[in-house]
Amino acid sequence: LSLRRNVLRHAELLGVAEDIAAKGKEAEDKEPEFICFFASSSEGPVGQVRKLTKQPETAGANPTLLILDIPDNGGYYVSPATEVNGATVRSFLEAYRAGSLERQQMGR
């Protein structure tokens, strides 16, 4: 059951990313509004992202959903959601667009 739930969750998140990419292709500059990444381990750039966004070195029981706004002088936003699914991602993106999230600053 857990594997099936994970497969469904990944498919749901992929759907959100595909929607963002499709809207980007329709935009005048042909660029997506967001670029989506998913990490299920701390390998690769994940450790550095965790460090710069003041997250724990290792993942806790709940996933962390972030928006990195690097062009905004290293701004980032952390979702309060304790579960990541299509609805929480879409809600987080809408809150970002509305300017209702607390901006935080990346640091070393």
Kinemage of the C-alpha trace (Angstrom):
@kinemage 1
@onewidth
@group {chain A} dominant
@subgroup {mainchain}
@vectorlist {calphas} color= white
{ca leu a 1} P 0.000 0.000 0.000
{ca ser a 2} L 2.820 2.406 0.861
{ca leu a 3} L 4.540 1.868 -2.512
{ca arg a 4} L 1.253 2.420 -4.346
{ca arg a 5} L 0.658 5.625 -2.364
{ca asn a 6} L 4.155 6.881 -3.251
{ca val a 7} L 3.649 6.111 -6.945
{ca leu a 8} L 0.328 7.988 -6.931
{ca arg a 9} L 1.886 10.944 -5.090
{ca his a 10} L 4.772 11.137 -7.573
{ca ala a 11} L 2.322 11.016 -10.490
{ca glu a 12} L 0.271 13.800 -8.901
{ca leu a 13} L 3.366 15.972 -8.393
{ca leu a 14} L 4.535 15.241 -11.926
{ca gly a 15} L 1.149 16.505 -13.125
{ca val a 16} L 1.712 19.823 -11.329
{ca ala a 17} L 5.183 20.147 -12.877
{ca glu a 18} L 3.828 19.317 -16.337
{ca asp a 19} L 1.129 21.994 -15.958
{ca ile a 20} L 3.790 24.566 -15.070
{ca ala a 21} L 5.926 23.519 -18.059
{ca ala a 22} L 2.954 23.664 -20.450
{ca lys a 23} L 2.009 27.170 -19.286
{ca gly a 24} L 5.635 28.221 -19.768
{ca lys a 25} L 5.563 27.037 -23.381
{ca glu a 26} L 2.486 29.226 -23.926
{ca ala a 27} L 4.113 32.274 -22.310
{ca glu a 28} L 5.553 35.036 -24.432
{ca asp a 29} L 9.121 34.292 -23.325
{ca lys a 30} L 8.515 30.507 -23.515
{ca glu a 31} L 9.919 30.086 -19.983
{ca pro a 32} L 8.145 28.322 -17.125
{ca glu a 33} L 7.217 30.386 -14.086
{ca phe a 34} L 8.799 27.745 -11.845
{ca ile a 35} L 11.296 24.935 -12.322
{ca cys a 36} L 10.399 21.916 -10.202
{ca phe a 37} L 12.754 19.521 -8.445
{ca phe a 38} L 12.043 16.609 -6.153
{ca ala a 39} L 14.615 14.974 -3.906
{ca ser a 40} L 14.088 11.783 -1.972
{ca ser a 41} L 17.635 11.668 -0.590
{ca ser a 42} L 20.319 14.085 0.578
{ca glu a 43} L 22.622 13.358 -2.350
{ca gly a 44} L 23.747 15.863 -4.979
{ca pro a 45} L 22.838 19.523 -4.420
{ca val a 46} L 20.257 18.715 -1.730
{ca gly a 47} L 22.715 19.134 1.134
{ca gln a 48} L 23.767 22.572 -0.067
{ca val a 49} L 20.132 23.647 -0.549
{ca arg a 50} L 19.349 22.452 2.980
{ca lys a 51} L 22.311 24.396 4.341
{ca leu a 52} L 21.485 27.613 2.464
{ca thr a 53} L 17.829 27.453 3.498
{ca lys a 54} L 18.612 26.641 7.132
{ca gln a 55} L 16.910 23.229 6.990
{ca pro a 56} L 18.061 20.208 9.014
{ca glu a 57} L 20.889 18.225 7.418
{ca thr a 58} L 18.664 15.171 7.149
{ca ala a 59} L 14.987 14.970 6.327
{ca gly a 60} L 12.556 14.656 9.181
{ca ala a 61} L 9.342 12.678 9.245
{ca asn a 62} L 7.577 15.271 7.074
{ca pro a 63} L 8.785 16.550 3.698
{ca thr a 64} L 9.801 20.175 3.196
{ca leu a 65} L 8.371 22.216 0.349
{ca leu a 66} L 10.459 25.231 -0.685
{ca ile a 67} L 10.417 27.939 -3.318
{ca leu a 68} L 13.884 29.253 -4.103
{ca asp a 69} L 13.714 32.752 -5.576
{ca ile a 70} L 17.411 33.072 -6.356
{ca pro a 71} L 17.020 36.149 -8.633
{ca asp a 72} L 15.528 37.942 -5.603
{ca asn a 73} L 18.959 38.117 -3.982
{ca gly a 74} L 18.632 34.589 -2.632
{ca gly a 75} L 15.131 34.753 -1.239
{ca tyr a 76} L 13.276 31.582 -0.365
{ca tyr a 77} L 9.936 30.522 1.055
{ca val a 78} L 9.011 27.504 3.187
{ca ser a 79} L 5.575 25.935 3.060
{ca pro a 80} L 3.876 25.157 6.367
{ca ala a 81} L 2.397 22.002 4.785
{ca thr a 82} L 3.293 18.740 6.481
{ca glu a 83} L 2.309 16.687 3.440
{ca val a 84} L 3.350 17.305 -0.142
{ca asn a 85} L 0.705 16.534 -2.745
{ca gly a 86} L -0.769 18.283 -5.756
{ca ala a 87} L -3.154 20.377 -3.666
{ca thr a 88} L -0.518 21.578 -1.190
{ca val a 89} L 1.916 22.426 -3.997
{ca arg a 90} L -0.718 24.364 -5.937
{ca ser a 91} L -1.798 26.200 -2.779
{ca phe a 92} L 1.819 27.083 -1.969
{ca leu a 93} L 2.387 28.445 -5.481
{ca glu a 94} L -0.795 30.535 -5.279
{ca ala a 95} L 0.286 31.970 -1.918
{ca tyr a 96} L 3.661 32.862 -3.460
{ca arg a 97} L 1.976 34.568 -6.416
{ca ala a 98} L -0.289 36.482 -4.029
{ca gly a 99} L 2.714 37.702 -2.024
{ca ser a 100} L 1.346 36.235 1.191
{ca leu a 101} L 4.388 34.149 2.142
{ca glu a 102} L 7.179 35.240 4.458
{ca arg a 103} L 10.369 35.826 2.480
{ca gln a 104} L 13.500 34.379 4.028
{ca gln a 105} L 17.111 34.966 3.028
{ca met a 106} L 19.544 32.268 1.955
{ca gly a 107} L 22.761 32.303 3.888
{ca arg a 108} L 25.904 30.315 4.391
